[in-house]
């Protein structure tokens, strides 16, 4: 299956904008439900957001070989760290969370593995 729309840079930019809106909302705009805390839903959200981001970045930007996809992984990890630092310093009622960075890393690696699997099956995507 050829999904050329996955190669769209507009899709990547749109996803990145959505992520930034969510990450930089003030803490008062986020729901405070006890069951959210119990199941750590925010960590699963981080994993999902970063998995999709890395998958879309790898799909949209032809880096030649899958071996060069580590550039996208490093960029995503750097972005995740930057988001946490900015949340901890500039966003009201938000804080730096090292576990969010781990969730971002897990999502980034998952997105890369998914993309590599798709790439191997459908060379080129």
ZIMOFEN-V206229 format. One record per residue. RES is the residue in one small letter. NEAR is the number of other C-alpha atoms within 12 Angstrom. Layout:
# ZIMOFEN-V206229
res-><RES RES>
near-><NEAR NEAR>
This chain:
# ZIMOFEN-V206229
res-><x x x x x x x x x x x x x x x x x x x x x x x x x x x x x x x x x x x x x x x x x x x x x x x x x x x x x x x x x x x x x x x x x x x x x x x x x x x x x x x x x x x x x x x x x x x x x x x x x x x x x x x x x x x x x x x x x x x x x x x x x x x x x>
near-><12 14 16 15 15 28 23 21 20 17 22 26 18 17 25 24 16 18 27 24 16 22 36 27 22 21 18 12 15 17 14 14 12 10 11 15 13 11 12 18 19 27 25 23 22 35 31 26 35 42 34 35 43 42 38 39 36 42 39 28 26 23 19 17 19 27 18 16 30 24 22 32 33 20 22 40 31 20 26 38 25 24 31 29 22 23 27 22 17 19 22 18 17 23 22 22 23 19 20 34 29 24 30 41 34 29 31 39 32 26 34 35 24 23 36 27 19 23 28 15 13 15 18 25 29>
